[in-house]
């Protein structure tokens, strides 16, 4: 399992409790260089999708009360605690299921196209032993490094999360409502709930209950696919290379940097994949 996959799972798991408890937009960690510039551009584009209305004068007056309430709801270190629990209870078991390198990983190490590259688990393990004798140790260290880095990200996120939550609370709740909510969080039970509520997202009981509905979700995916297919049935088919005009072929070559032969071969593979997908039997 690659670093990106581990990080992706961490961010996905993080998003579940975060979305459940606050409407604030996701926060990105700045990076250096061109990659950082692209990350910032993407974050700016995502942020633009969530139009934030400025607080009214009445809401602005409630902001200090909302900030105090958020300090009760999200005590310092809450996100760090949540991330630690998530790795221990959720990502740990998922990582334990990773039996070895995939054909895709092996193809990447060999620098070859992997559309038609398929290996048995045994052959993939043998090749990995040749290419990367430290595969398992590398996986373990990658996971520890990602966990350490993500916990640092949590520390960076907390101030922004508090700010977004405070503004959302000031815009959503009246002063008397926030007084009542704060009274609850001032009790021992409320303080306990504040400390534990984020971490509950990775509780084994909740995760196990979520897994129970997976078969139904997979069945629903077939229905969604059928609806999408029906909704697009009257649209013209995607163009093959042979269907392109000379000007279109030249434009594609210029824009992609690929040769006509590469475009023809690649588009043929894509067309074949679409045909196979469309003709695949319904397994439901």
Helices and strands as residue ranges (DSSP letters): H 3-21, H 33-49, H 57-73, H 78-86, I 87-91, H 92-96, H 103-110, H 121-131, H 135-172, H 175-185, H 188-196, G 199-202, H 204-212, H 214-231, G 241-243, H 246-256, H 260-279
